[in-house]
Amino acid sequence: MREICLGLSKLGLFVLESNAYQIQPLPGVQKDPLYFAVGKKHPDAKQLIQTIDRGLLELMSNDKMAGIIQRYQQ
């Protein structure tokens, strides 16, 4: 993810400020980590992170996440 952000920054497509972003693994994802980036300064950052976390927990609780991962690993 870091490489993608740096590349987009060099192309002028992404504003990369030091300490403006954090890269963190999604909760409960061990084997196949997924990452989402939300800017700390975004006015709805906390709400976006909570929404993503809830959606991922829902996908994992009903085994839909395993199916999605399996489909894209083929």
N, C-alpha and C positions, 0 to 999 in steps of 0.2 A: 504494500500500500504506500509505503514511504516513497518508493521509486516512482510510482504513478504520480503522486502529488508533486514531487520534485520536477518530473518531466513536464507536467502541465504548467507548473510555475515558470519554467524556462521558456515555454511557448507563450506565456502571457495569458493563459486561460484559467489560472488559479492563483489567488493571492495567498502566498505562504508567509505568514508572520510567525516569528519564533514564539513558542508557547501559546499560539492561538488554537492549536489542535492537539488532541491526544489520540493515539491509536491504541485501542483496547480490545481484547477478545470479547466476543459475545458470551453472556453467561450461559453455562451449561453446555457449551460446545467444546469438545475435547479433541476428537480425532480430525475433524475437518473444519478448522477455524474459518470463520467469516468475519469480516470487519466492515463497519460503517463509520464514516467520518461525519461529525457534526461540529461545526465551528463553535468554540466557546462563547464567542460574541454574538452568535445568532440569537435573536430575541426569544425564540421558542426552543432553544437547545435542550433544556431539561425535559420539556414536554415531548420533543421528538425522540429523545433517548428512551423515555418511558414507553412511548408508543411502540418503538422498535422492539424493546425488551419484552413487552406484553405479547406482541405478535409472534415473536420467536418462541416464547414459552408455550404459547398455544399450539404452534406448529409441532413443537417437540412433544407436547403432552398427548397429541392424538396421532403420533407417528407419521405425520405428513412430511416432516423435515427429513426423515430417513429416506422416504421415497423421492423427494426432490434431489437430495444429494446423490442418491444412487442413479437417478436418471441422467445427471450431468457428469457423472464419472465414467460413463460408457464411451 
